[in-house]
Amino acid sequence: MGEAKPFSQEQDQIIIEMWADGCKAEVIGDRLGRSRHSILGRKSRLGLPGRDRARKKALTPEDQIKFTELRKAGWAKRCLQNTRCGSHRRSAALWWG
């Protein structure tokens, strides 16, 4: 195992700001030269809130149109039929309604 490097106050501030902006731990880690797991650990120690995994990204108007067209074309039904794992089927059902 590698030797643990302490976080500086400047790095803590970067983590706080980037986390508040919605950046992924992987992106923050790349910027600071740290692993994703070290950023997630530091985030917890700093008391930053977790993320809602069920939250979906906002679609652009163009993506919303494409999504609606695919849904009308029955793509969602085929997607659900082709999903073998129960948990994936449930999450796909939540997404596609």
C-alpha positions in Angstrom: 0.0 0.0 0.0 1.1 3.5 -0.7 1.9 6.0 2.0 -1.1 8.2 2.9 -0.7 11.9 2.0 -2.4 14.4 4.2 -4.9 16.7 2.6 -4.1 20.4 2.7 -6.6 23.1 3.5 -6.5 24.3 -0.1 -7.3 20.7 -1.3 -10.2 20.5 1.3 -11.6 23.8 -0.1 -11.3 22.5 -3.7 -13.2 19.3 -2.7 -15.9 21.3 -0.9 -16.4 23.6 -3.9 -16.2 20.9 -6.6 -18.6 18.6 -4.6 -21.1 21.5 -4.2 -20.9 22.1 -8.0 -21.8 18.4 -8.6 -18.5 17.1 -9.8 -17.9 13.4 -9.5 -15.3 12.1 -7.0 -13.3 10.7 -9.9 -13.0 14.2 -11.5 -12.0 15.8 -8.2 -9.4 13.1 -7.7 -8.0 13.6 -11.1 -7.6 17.3 -10.4 -5.9 16.7 -7.1 -3.9 13.6 -8.1 -5.8 11.4 -5.7 -7.9 8.3 -6.0 -11.7 8.3 -6.2 -11.9 6.5 -2.9 -9.6 8.9 -1.1 -11.9 11.8 -2.2 -15.0 9.9 -1.1 -13.3 9.3 2.3 -12.3 12.9 2.7 -15.8 14.0 1.7 -17.2 12.0 4.5 -14.7 13.3 7.0 -15.5 16.9 5.9 -19.2 16.2 6.6 -20.3 16.8 3.0 -23.7 15.3 2.1 -24.0 12.3 -0.2 -25.7 12.3 -3.5 -29.1 10.9 -4.4 -28.3 8.0 -6.7 -31.9 7.9 -8.0 -31.7 11.5 -9.2 -31.6 11.8 -13.0 -29.6 14.4 -14.9 -31.7 17.1 -16.5 -32.2 16.4 -20.1 -31.5 19.0 -22.7 -34.5 20.0 -24.9 -33.0 18.0 -27.8 -32.4 14.9 -25.6 -36.0 15.3 -24.3 -37.4 15.1 -27.8 -35.2 12.1 -28.7 -36.3 10.4 -25.4 -40.0 11.0 -26.2 -39.6 9.7 -29.7 -37.9 6.5 -28.5 -40.6 6.0 -25.8 -43.4 6.4 -28.4 -41.6 3.9 -30.7 -41.8 1.2 -28.0 -38.1 1.1 -27.3 -38.8 1.1 -23.5 -40.9 -2.0 -23.7 -38.2 -3.9 -25.7 -35.6 -2.7 -23.2 -37.6 -4.1 -20.3 -38.2 -7.4 -22.1 -34.5 -7.8 -22.9 -33.4 -7.0 -19.3 -32.7 -10.3 -17.6 -31.7 -9.2 -14.1 -34.5 -8.4 -11.8 -32.9 -5.4 -10.2 -32.0 -3.9 -13.6 -35.5 -4.6 -14.8 -36.9 -2.7 -11.8 -34.6 0.3 -12.3 -35.4 0.3 -16.0 -39.1 0.3 -15.2 -38.6 3.3 -12.9 -36.7 5.1 -15.6 -39.1 4.3 -18.5 -42.2 4.4 -16.4 
